[in-house]
């Protein structure tokens, strides 16, 4: 996002970025757990507020719902992993509905091939990394979210790349759960990849919706 636009909408975007950075830096500190949970959930909740503030379109409310459910999932992961995972699965289902309702008019063979690779590769990678059937169930929804984002009319440089960053973040979590990578490695990358992905997805969708309104 251009610097001018970021400054213009700083009440939400910069607040979200500040909380995301603060959470990442505070993850190994002596700060209270509730404070860290608030930073984690608040950073993505700020993206939901940004979406609502920037567009009144139905699809803006949908992406706001994706972000709000994701924020609840972030909090849930700190309290109960199963509940948090269920919320993220729900957020992916809402995102899939949004992307399917905004399919690209024309798709190339390479774009379709990339989407099929995601649909097959992400669940397979989840199984190889975690060896957990529940992780695979979640990964199917994750893969469908990324595949439909890639085929949607939203910018692949924003929404498509953001979805891929989200996938990369979750694959690192699966690698940690399966003992493939240690927490001392994954803790440095999971959160930045995840938040950058959510940021690109939300701002990319809203940019397209606002362009529709001004066209």
C-alpha positions, 0 to 999 in steps of 0.5 A: 500500500502506498505510504500516503494511503497508509498515513491517511488511514492510520487510525486502523492500519497503523494501530494494527501494525503497531499492535502486531509488532508489539505482540511479536516483540513481547512474545518472549518478555515478562509481560502478562499473558492477557496483555499479549493476547489483547495485542494479538487479537487487536492487531487483526481486529483493527483490520476488520475495523478498517474494512468497515470504515473504508467501504459499505459494500456487502463484500467489505462486510464479508472480509471484515467478518473474515478478519474478525473471526480470525482475530477471535481465532488468534485469541482462541489459539492462546486459550484452547487450540481446538477452539482457535483452529475451529474459528480459523476454519470458519474464517476460511469458509467465509473467505472462500464464499467471498472469493467464489462470489468474485471469480475472475472473468478469465483464467489462464491454464497456469492460474488454474494449475497453481490453484490445483497445486494448492488444493493438493499440495497443502493438505499433503504437506500438512500430513507429511509435517504433522501426521495429524488427521485434524491438521489435514482437515483444517489444511483442506479449508486453508488450501481452498481459501488460497486457491479461490483467492488466487482465482478471484478478481482481487489482485494476486499481488495483494490478496493472492500473495497474502493467502500464500503467506497465510499458508506458509505460516500455518505450514510452519505451525504444522512443522513445529507440531510434527517436530520437523522444526523447533519452536526457536525457529518457527516463533520468529516467522509464524506471526510475521508471515500470518499478519502480513498475509492478513494485512495484504488480503484485507487491504487488497480486497478493500482496494478493489471494492473502492475502485468498483465504487469510483469507476 
